[in-house]
Amino acid sequence: MARTYNVVTYGCQMNVHDSERISGLLEQAGYERAPAGDDTPDIVVFNTCAVRENADNRLYGNLGRLRPVKDKHPGMQIAVGGCLAQKDRGEIVRKAPWVDVVFGTHNIGALPVLLERARHNAAAEVEILESLDVFPSTLPTRRESTYAGWVSISVGCNNTCTFCIVPALRGKEKDRRPGDILSEVRALVDEGVLEVTLLGQNVNSYGVEFGDRYAFGKLLRACGDIDGLERVRFTSPHPKDFTDDVIAAMAETPNVCHSLHMPLQSGSDDVLKAMRRSYRSERYLGIIEKVRAAMPDAAITTDIIVGFPGETEADFQRTLDVVREARFSSAFTFQYSKRPGTPAATMDGQLPKQVVQERYERLVACVEEITWAENKRLVGETVEVLVALGEGRKDERTGRMSGRARDGRLVHFATEAPGTDSMAGQIRPGDIVHTTITYAAPHHLNADGAPVAHRRTRAGDAAEAGRSPRTPGVLLGLPTIGAPPVVAAPTAGCATH
């Protein structure tokens, strides 16, 4: 019987996409995904994050819970990869000696080899590379969605933000060639995918390796020429590299969504300087103004850190001022988390927890007041929704389905109106519906009338059939499990020589 696996993912979209590659590697090597609810797969892979301290705690807590499970199931293997593995290295095996494999951010493709080696040698394998072994998008990928796909355009980061450990763990920026990116996008569209998200630690600096500072805007426009690609998103840009040509490409390319995630981090110029963020609040708000002038319907989201070392009450008030002026549709808010190895970890002025918590609560209240007001403006509007799977936790109880509008907002929609026939059996994940918003909350929209229109798509067909796109890769020299495939006998001519 084939050995089974399960991948547990922590962290950002980049990690989610890396986990798709890990699954693709394991399946090409002969493993099968463990059925839902199977608590004892043959292999458990943790793909980790190192951005915040609670990520460490979650990993080691889960490893501790797995120890007795592994003791009862000889042959079970545990692998730890991702940013925390790149940071902690052999320390993971020292803290949790029942871990079999530790691999980093630069050598995902080595996982099947390391698992086989650990099994053969009955000893832990720890392999961490200091630079990228092979661009990860050349690896086989098991896509999780029939309708939306991640496409990496770069890995690594050349910025030196004092709070961030990612550049030390992901390395310097490495860019893919535009032709390779567009080929992957076309391959996904050929499988029925309607939406792609271009991924990079800093997508706006794309092209730095081959000397074209306008490469990202050109890439967006090239995506607009791909037939069948209905939505293009990207994450994350950096304000210092955000140029007018990108705004123009977003506004002028019909399939590029008018949604922009633009990390602010702080509204205080003094704090931004201490963070080594090479822009100031005026520059940031100027970008927002230009985006809204070109795309009045743009939904802008952000990241904000509260409690950075040395942050004063006046600094925090400036952050609130920028939030009120920017009118974000959503914000990911964080309390500053000290990360060993970053300059900020040793800065003077580390703030007491109670001060950070109080400011954080005020920030969340401010953000939600604004996002709720912005969402209320959409009540009565008809929006296009790409139907998704798993976006609505209450869908089964409420009888609704859920998906994302073109601007990225989450929409929960009814499949019928009172006294009418339900369309629930006809609408599939990956289909497109148009529906009218009837209610707004800070983090979502509801549409409680029957859909105005419904379009069946190839992505919906694939979801109904249980198929997901798989991007092939080259797996040279890596071991597979199980019996080797039968090779047909040669039939004639040159085949016998």
Summary of the structure (lengths in Angstrom):
residues: 497
radius of gyration: 24.0
end to end distance: 35.8
largest distance: 83.9
contacts: 1652
relative contact order: 0.10
helix: 37%
strand: 20%
